[in-house]
Amino acid sequence: MKKKAVVLYSGGLDSTTCMAIARADGFEAYAMSFAYGQRHSVELEKAREYAAKIGAASHQVVQIDLRQFGGSALTAALDVPKDQAANDSIPITYVPARNTIFLSFALGWAEVLGAFDIFIGVNALDYSGYPDCRPEFISAFENMANLATRAGVEGDRPYTIHSPLIQLSKAEIIRTGLDLGVDYRLTHSCYDPTVAGISCGRCDSCRLRLKGFREAGVEDPIEYVTRGAQ
Amino acid sequence: MKKKAVVLYSGGLDSTTCMAIARADGFEAYAMSFAYGQRHSVELEKAREYAAKIGAASHQVVQIDLRQFGGSALTAALDVPKDQAANDSIPITYVPARNTIFLSFALGWAEVLGAFDIFIGVNALDYSGYPDCRPEFISAFENMANLATRAGVEGDRPYTIHSPLIQLSKAEIIRTGLDLGVDYRLTHSCYDPTVAGISCGRCDSCRLRLKGFREAGVEDPIEYVTRGAQ
């Protein structure tokens, strides 16, 4: 019987690639998504639609409400920044403690499933401004997870938090996924899509994605309103 | 202006005492409760009713659903154990990753509030079977929190997870609370109350509470169906 892994899955390019890596590593993938009051809820519809197609054994959507905290352009009534130059500060789209919360739910599900592996598609290069995308955060969470659980009391540090994309560029992520047979038409990245679900091409997430495909020398197969300033 | 602290608050004896300690330490207390599909949802009604009365500056109830994971008598369709002798194994009422999830939300709220202190009323003596009630878990969470957040990137380890009850017996908790003027009529502990909200007197939580009051030499002011085998 295959070992189980919980894979945090948004329906986006990174988490879809991450799931392909988990499956290539021999795991049965249990996909976990979050309905957290994000403005781009089309992301969630896509995740529901794509999860089985990309090989998840099961897909769980956890309802949580981060909007009541405020504090992020992704959940509060702030404008998503467009055509913004990269800089070193923490972006307005950062959601407080988001990955901590997501990984905590993944840990709870893993404990119930008897899984000891959790995959998260965080990336330290393209998202250097997000504190909870850094290797030292992942390592500290893993350490905490092994003290938080039955297995931590009864076993010998069994949990592993896998973040296989953490040191890859977007182009490297795309090339890795293509090598594993990922169909990137079954992914969605835009923070601010049209009502029909077409990606804007101008938000941070679209710009990173388009830049990644350009650098990988491959055309992005999804539809955009505009492919933006090149 | 007083410093803010997020206090995890269930409406129970421990978290109410914890809030009194936070306030005595000079913090403005932001109470956070969770609607997590617990069978004892009367706990939540009591928490809503009591939060302001015991001095919370604000009270937030976060809706999450841990029932979908199963795995605990507190959230799944299992019987709450009654009149059960204490033993060393992890109790059936343990909810996977519960304190990890609760503290993660508290961290998110703290980050938005600009608070750097989180209080949690865990207890390592009376709940020795719960892995996420141990000092080493709290310490690992604090370490992780300081890597997960803006302050972790920009500051110098500002977050403190306070667990002032962790080494106290239930009787010591009660005496501490009484010294701080806590009115224990404004607390609720039972895992399996009657429809009218009367405590059963027989579940683990009631038994620990009643034993604590006996050892403190004080009568528990709340009403019980039975005060159980003494």
Interface residues (C-beta under 8 A of the other chain):
Chain A: Q60 V62 Q63 I64 D65 L66 Q68 F69 G70 G71 I90 Y94 V95 P96 A97 R98 N99 T100 I101 L103 S104 F105 L107 G108 W109 E111 V112 P131 D132 R134 E136 F137 A140 F141 N143 M144 A145 L147 A148 T149 R150 G152 V153 E154
Chain B: Q60 V62 Q63 I64 D65 L66 Q68 F69 G70 G71 I90 Y94 V95 P96 A97 R98 N99 T100 I101 L103 S104 F105 L107 G108 W109 E111 V112 P131 D132 R134 E136 F137 A140 F141 N143 M144 A145 L147 A148 T149 R150 G152 V153 E154
